[in-house]
Amino acid sequence: MKEDDLTCLKICSSGTAPLPVEVLRDFEEKSGAMILENFGMTEALVTHRNPFSDKRRVGSIGIPVPNMDSKIVDTENGTEEMPSGTPRELIMKGPQIMKGYWKNEEETKRTLRNGWLYTGDIAMMDEQGYFYIVGRKKDLIIASGFNIYPIEVEEVLYQHPAIAEACMFGIPDAYRGESVKAALVLKKGYSASEEEMIRWCKERLATYKVPRVIEFRQALPKTAVGKLLRSKLVEEEPEKQDSQHSLF
């Protein structure tokens, strides 16, 4: 089988969702092209980019584009600016920020405050001013009082040679409040067990972050542009729980 010739590629841009580091490394090795992650929203177009140079930071969305102000603020009051390395809500201000949602004044007031766009994304900034997306506020899993961001667990699972796709989400837990569940798709020709994946995570994550439940699937729900739909998996969970209870 003849391999595709990707030598024409020099630079590629990635957005929509965080790109697993293992996927980035594998693509760059096969293509010879540099992938630059960026960040944008429907409400603000592109707001952050990585430089096309050795100053690129793998895993980062880069630095704010010109005339764009960004900062990380406390998720409780939305005003206290957080120090570097602290994951909290990303807010932005700039000329490309929307004026509001069409005929939705209530949502506009929640999202736009004093000229700042509250993104709902949990991010952190390093000491050099590079930003990193950690997750969405609504995707945060709280287990026994500990905050768990799905992206961190997914990155570990993507390092396993058998994993093609991974998506973490919280499921109800009578004792812990929530537990971590992993929905996984295996690469063609590979096999793995639930015990193997849990052991893999235990060796690389704090105990409270390790998935308690592993579900192998043929495919994961996605949007039209290929973004994993975590919300769809969450919506499906109650039906699965009811089905399991009906077996007893």
C-alpha positions as a LaTeX table, in Angstrom:
\begin{tabular}{lrrr}
\hline
Residue & $x$ (\AA) & $y$ (\AA) & $z$ (\AA) \\
\hline
Met1 & 0.00 & 0.00 & 0.00 \\
Lys2 & 1.44 & 3.35 & $-1.07$ \\
Glu3 & 1.66 & 5.99 & 1.61 \\
Asp4 & 0.32 & 9.46 & 0.94 \\
Asp5 & 2.89 & 12.12 & 0.14 \\
Leu6 & 2.43 & 14.98 & 2.60 \\
Thr7 & 5.67 & 16.81 & 1.87 \\
Cys8 & 3.75 & 19.68 & 0.27 \\
Leu9 & 2.49 & 20.65 & 3.73 \\
Lys10 & 4.53 & 23.24 & 5.61 \\
Ile11 & 2.13 & 24.53 & 8.25 \\
Cys12 & $-1.27$ & 23.38 & 9.53 \\
Ser13 & $-3.71$ & 25.07 & 11.85 \\
Ser14 & $-5.83$ & 23.31 & 14.47 \\
Gly15 & $-8.84$ & 24.61 & 16.35 \\
Thr16 & $-12.42$ & 23.76 & 17.42 \\
Ala17 & $-11.23$ & 21.48 & 20.24 \\
Pro18 & $-7.96$ & 20.78 & 22.07 \\
Leu19 & $-5.65$ & 18.58 & 19.98 \\
Pro20 & $-4.18$ & 15.65 & 21.93 \\
Val21 & $-0.41$ & 16.00 & 22.10 \\
Glu22 & 0.12 & 12.42 & 20.91 \\
Val23 & $-2.00$ & 13.08 & 17.81 \\
Leu24 & $-0.07$ & 16.29 & 17.09 \\
Arg25 & 3.31 & 14.58 & 17.43 \\
Asp26 & 2.27 & 11.65 & 15.25 \\
Phe27 & 0.94 & 13.89 & 12.46 \\
Glu28 & 4.01 & 16.13 & 12.47 \\
Glu29 & 6.30 & 13.10 & 12.30 \\
Lys30 & 4.43 & 11.68 & 9.30 \\
Ser31 & 3.93 & 14.96 & 7.43 \\
Gly32 & 6.95 & 17.05 & 8.37 \\
Ala33 & 4.59 & 20.01 & 8.82 \\
Met34 & 4.20 & 22.11 & 11.95 \\
Ile35 & 0.76 & 22.25 & 13.55 \\
Leu36 & $-0.18$ & 25.53 & 15.19 \\
Glu37 & $-3.06$ & 25.40 & 17.64 \\
Asn38 & $-5.31$ & 28.44 & 17.85 \\
Phe39 & $-8.48$ & 29.42 & 19.64 \\
Gly40 & $-11.63$ & 31.20 & 18.62 \\
Met41 & $-15.34$ & 31.41 & 19.26 \\
Thr42 & $-18.45$ & 32.21 & 17.27 \\
Glu43 & $-18.77$ & 35.19 & 19.60 \\
Ala44 & $-15.25$ & 36.45 & 18.93 \\
Leu45 & $-13.68$ & 34.82 & 15.85 \\
Val46 & $-9.99$ & 33.92 & 16.31 \\
Thr47 & $-8.59$ & 35.31 & 19.55 \\
His48 & $-5.34$ & 33.37 & 20.20 \\
Arg49 & $-2.63$ & 31.92 & 17.96 \\
Asn50 & 0.69 & 30.16 & 18.31 \\
Pro51 & 3.62 & 31.84 & 16.52 \\
Phe52 & 5.02 & 30.07 & 13.46 \\
Ser53 & 8.48 & 29.72 & 14.98 \\
Asp54 & 10.41 & 27.87 & 17.64 \\
Lys55 & 8.38 & 29.89 & 20.16 \\
Arg56 & 5.36 & 27.70 & 19.53 \\
Arg57 & 4.14 & 25.92 & 22.67 \\
Val58 & 2.74 & 22.43 & 22.12 \\
Gly59 & $-0.53$ & 22.02 & 24.03 \\
Ser60 & $-1.08$ & 25.78 & 24.16 \\
Ile61 & $-3.54$ & 27.89 & 22.16 \\
Gly62 & $-0.81$ & 30.52 & 21.97 \\
Ile63 & $-0.96$ & 34.19 & 22.78 \\
Pro64 & $-3.73$ & 36.75 & 22.18 \\
Val65 & $-3.91$ & 38.23 & 18.67 \\
Pro66 & $-3.22$ & 41.99 & 18.33 \\
Asn67 & $-5.71$ & 44.27 & 20.12 \\
Met68 & $-7.10$ & 41.35 & 22.13 \\
Asp69 & $-6.93$ & 41.43 & 25.93 \\
Ser70 & $-7.22$ & 38.13 & 27.80 \\
Lys71 & $-7.08$ & 37.18 & 31.45 \\
Ile72 & $-7.99$ & 34.39 & 33.83 \\
Val73 & $-10.50$ & 35.26 & 36.55 \\
Asp74 & $-12.02$ & 33.50 & 39.51 \\
Thr75 & $-15.04$ & 31.41 & 38.52 \\
Glu76 & $-17.03$ & 32.43 & 41.59 \\
Asn77 & $-17.05$ & 36.24 & 41.39 \\
Gly78 & $-15.74$ & 36.63 & 37.82 \\
Thr79 & $-13.61$ & 39.65 & 38.71 \\
Glu80 & $-10.54$ & 38.55 & 40.67 \\
Glu81 & $-7.61$ & 37.99 & 38.30 \\
Met82 & $-5.77$ & 34.75 & 38.97 \\
Pro83 & $-1.98$ & 34.24 & 39.05 \\
Ser84 & $-0.17$ & 32.34 & 36.29 \\
Gly85 & $-0.59$ & 28.58 & 36.40 \\
Thr86 & $-4.03$ & 28.74 & 38.04 \\
Pro87 & $-6.89$ & 27.25 & 35.96 \\
Arg88 & $-10.03$ & 29.39 & 36.07 \\
Glu89 & $-12.37$ & 31.09 & 33.54 \\
Leu90 & $-10.95$ & 32.75 & 30.45 \\
Ile91 & $-12.40$ & 36.18 & 29.63 \\
Met92 & $-11.53$ & 38.42 & 26.68 \\
Lys93 & $-11.98$ & 41.94 & 25.37 \\
Gly94 & $-11.28$ & 43.21 & 21.85 \\
Pro95 & $-12.71$ & 44.81 & 18.69 \\
Gln96 & $-13.99$ & 41.51 & 17.27 \\
Ile97 & $-16.15$ & 40.63 & 20.29 \\
Met98 & $-19.83$ & 40.33 & 19.44 \\
Lys99 & $-22.37$ & 42.96 & 20.50 \\
Gly100 & $-24.78$ & 40.36 & 21.85 \\
Tyr101 & $-27.00$ & 37.39 & 21.12 \\
Trp102 & $-29.87$ & 38.02 & 18.73 \\
Lys103 & $-33.05$ & 38.69 & 20.71 \\
Asn104 & $-31.59$ & 37.11 & 23.87 \\
Glu105 & $-30.89$ & 39.91 & 26.29 \\
Glu106 & $-30.65$ & 37.66 & 29.35 \\
Glu107 & $-27.91$ & 35.46 & 27.88 \\
Thr108 & $-26.10$ & 38.54 & 26.56 \\
Lys109 & $-25.95$ & 40.03 & 30.07 \\
Arg110 & $-24.52$ & 36.79 & 31.45 \\
Thr111 & $-21.87$ & 36.53 & 28.75 \\
Leu112 & $-20.87$ & 40.18 & 28.26 \\
Arg113 & $-19.93$ & 42.10 & 31.41 \\
Asn114 & $-18.24$ & 45.50 & 31.38 \\
Gly115 & $-16.98$ & 44.87 & 27.87 \\
Trp116 & $-15.50$ & 41.44 & 28.70 \\
Leu117 & $-16.65$ & 38.23 & 27.05 \\
Tyr118 & $-16.99$ & 35.40 & 29.58 \\
Thr119 & $-16.13$ & 32.32 & 27.55 \\
Gly120 & $-17.16$ & 29.54 & 29.90 \\
Asp121 & $-13.78$ & 27.93 & 29.18 \\
Ile122 & $-11.43$ & 26.97 & 31.97 \\
Ala123 & $-7.88$ & 27.96 & 31.02 \\
Met124 & $-4.58$ & 28.97 & 32.55 \\
Met125 & $-1.79$ & 31.30 & 31.51 \\
Asp126 & 1.91 & 30.57 & 32.00 \\
Glu127 & 4.53 & 33.11 & 33.02 \\
Gln128 & 5.36 & 33.90 & 29.37 \\
Gly129 & 1.74 & 34.78 & 28.53 \\
Tyr130 & 0.78 & 31.58 & 26.69 \\
Phe131 & $-2.73$ & 30.29 & 27.32 \\
Tyr132 & $-3.83$ & 26.68 & 27.80 \\
Ile133 & $-7.40$ & 25.40 & 27.63 \\
Val134 & $-8.16$ & 22.99 & 30.46 \\
Gly135 & $-11.87$ & 22.38 & 29.89 \\
Arg136 & $-15.36$ & 23.83 & 29.97 \\
Lys137 & $-16.99$ & 25.01 & 33.19 \\
Lys138 & $-19.99$ & 22.80 & 32.49 \\
Asp139 & $-17.74$ & 19.76 & 31.86 \\
Leu140 & $-15.99$ & 19.99 & 35.23 \\
Ile141 & $-16.30$ & 16.76 & 37.24 \\
Ile142 & $-16.40$ & 17.10 & 41.04 \\
Ala143 & $-15.62$ & 13.82 & 42.81 \\
Ser144 & $-15.39$ & 13.80 & 46.61 \\
Gly145 & $-14.74$ & 17.54 & 46.50 \\
Phe146 & $-11.90$ & 17.28 & 43.96 \\
Asn147 & $-12.07$ & 19.14 & 40.63 \\
Ile148 & $-11.33$ & 16.94 & 37.63 \\
Tyr149 & $-10.90$ & 18.37 & 34.13 \\
Pro150 & $-11.66$ & 15.76 & 31.43 \\
Ile151 & $-8.89$ & 16.97 & 29.10 \\
Glu152 & $-6.19$ & 15.94 & 31.59 \\
Val153 & $-7.50$ & 12.37 & 31.77 \\
Glu154 & $-8.01$ & 12.19 & 28.00 \\
Glu155 & $-4.42$ & 13.22 & 27.35 \\
Val156 & $-3.22$ & 10.26 & 29.42 \\
Leu157 & $-5.46$ & 7.82 & 27.59 \\
Tyr158 & $-4.35$ & 9.10 & 24.18 \\
Gln159 & $-0.83$ & 8.08 & 25.13 \\
His160 & $-1.93$ & 4.43 & 25.13 \\
Pro161 & $-1.07$ & 2.83 & 21.77 \\
Ala162 & $-4.53$ & 1.25 & 21.40 \\
Ile163 & $-6.64$ & 4.39 & 21.82 \\
Ala164 & $-8.01$ & 6.22 & 18.77 \\
Glu165 & $-10.55$ & 8.44 & 20.56 \\
Ala166 & $-11.30$ & 9.20 & 24.20 \\
Cys167 & $-13.95$ & 11.26 & 25.95 \\
Met168 & $-14.37$ & 11.68 & 29.72 \\
Phe169 & $-17.49$ & 12.79 & 31.57 \\
Gly170 & $-19.01$ & 12.63 & 35.02 \\
Ile171 & $-21.64$ & 10.13 & 36.11 \\
Pro172 & $-23.68$ & 10.22 & 39.35 \\
Asp173 & $-22.08$ & 8.52 & 42.34 \\
Ala174 & $-24.02$ & 8.18 & 45.59 \\
Tyr175 & $-20.84$ & 8.35 & 47.69 \\
Arg176 & $-18.47$ & 10.61 & 45.73 \\
Gly177 & $-21.06$ & 12.89 & 44.10 \\
Glu178 & $-19.62$ & 12.12 & 40.69 \\
Ser179 & $-17.24$ & 9.55 & 39.22 \\
Val180 & $-15.23$ & 9.64 & 36.01 \\
Lys181 & $-16.41$ & 7.56 & 33.08 \\
Ala182 & $-14.36$ & 7.06 & 29.92 \\
Ala183 & $-15.86$ & 6.34 & 26.51 \\
Leu184 & $-13.15$ & 4.92 & 24.25 \\
Val185 & $-12.69$ & 3.92 & 20.62 \\
Leu186 & $-9.86$ & 1.52 & 19.85 \\
Lys187 & $-7.57$ & 1.76 & 16.85 \\
Lys188 & $-8.22$ & $-0.79$ & 14.13 \\
Gly189 & $-6.45$ & $-4.06$ & 14.90 \\
Tyr190 & $-5.89$ & $-3.24$ & 18.59 \\
Ser191 & $-7.53$ & $-4.65$ & 21.70 \\
Ala192 & $-7.65$ & $-3.54$ & 25.33 \\
Ser193 & $-9.60$ & $-4.38$ & 28.46 \\
Glu194 & $-11.24$ & $-2.20$ & 31.08 \\
Glu195 & $-8.74$ & $-3.41$ & 33.69 \\
Glu196 & $-5.81$ & $-2.54$ & 31.42 \\
Met197 & $-7.03$ & 1.01 & 30.83 \\
Ile198 & $-7.70$ & 1.64 & 34.51 \\
Arg199 & $-4.24$ & 0.33 & 35.40 \\
Trp200 & $-2.72$ & 2.60 & 32.73 \\
Cys201 & $-4.41$ & 5.62 & 34.31 \\
Lys202 & $-3.49$ & 4.64 & 37.87 \\
Glu203 & 0.17 & 4.68 & 36.91 \\
Arg204 & $-0.09$ & 8.24 & 35.52 \\
Leu205 & $-2.82$ & 10.07 & 37.43 \\
Ala206 & $-3.84$ & 10.87 & 40.97 \\
Thr207 & $-6.24$ & 8.21 & 42.27 \\
Tyr208 & $-9.28$ & 10.50 & 42.31 \\
Lys209 & $-8.84$ & 11.25 & 38.58 \\
Val210 & $-8.78$ & 7.62 & 37.45 \\
Pro211 & $-11.94$ & 6.54 & 35.54 \\
Arg212 & $-14.15$ & 4.22 & 37.55 \\
Val213 & $-16.03$ & 3.04 & 34.46 \\
Ile214 & $-14.69$ & 2.27 & 30.97 \\
Glu215 & $-16.98$ & 1.88 & 27.96 \\
Phe216 & $-15.63$ & 0.74 & 24.61 \\
Arg217 & $-17.52$ & 2.00 & 21.56 \\
Gln218 & $-17.31$ & 1.64 & 17.80 \\
Ala219 & $-17.63$ & 5.42 & 17.44 \\
Leu220 & $-18.22$ & 8.55 & 19.53 \\
Pro221 & $-20.86$ & 11.20 & 18.76 \\
Lys222 & $-19.46$ & 14.21 & 16.91 \\
Thr223 & $-20.53$ & 17.52 & 15.43 \\
Ala224 & $-20.51$ & 18.17 & 11.69 \\
Val225 & $-16.89$ & 19.40 & 11.95 \\
Gly226 & $-15.71$ & 16.38 & 13.93 \\
Lys227 & $-15.76$ & 17.78 & 17.47 \\
Leu228 & $-16.57$ & 15.16 & 20.12 \\
Leu229 & $-19.99$ & 15.68 & 21.68 \\
Arg230 & $-19.42$ & 15.13 & 25.39 \\
Ser231 & $-22.92$ & 16.45 & 26.09 \\
Lys232 & $-24.46$ & 13.66 & 24.01 \\
Leu233 & $-22.71$ & 11.02 & 26.10 \\
Val234 & $-23.97$ & 12.69 & 29.28 \\
Glu235 & $-27.53$ & 12.72 & 27.89 \\
Glu236 & $-27.35$ & 9.00 & 27.05 \\
Glu237 & $-26.16$ & 7.96 & 30.51 \\
Pro238 & $-29.51$ & 7.95 & 32.39 \\
Glu239 & $-31.00$ & 5.60 & 29.79 \\
Lys240 & $-28.04$ & 3.23 & 30.19 \\
Gln241 & $-28.36$ & 3.28 & 33.96 \\
Asp242 & $-32.09$ & 2.48 & 33.72 \\
Ser243 & $-31.36$ & $-0.36$ & 31.31 \\
Gln244 & $-28.74$ & $-1.84$ & 33.65 \\
His245 & $-31.09$ & $-1.64$ & 36.66 \\
Ser246 & $-33.85$ & $-3.39$ & 34.72 \\
Leu247 & $-31.64$ & $-6.46$ & 34.37 \\
Phe248 & $-31.81$ & $-7.24$ & 38.08 \\
\hline
\end{tabular}
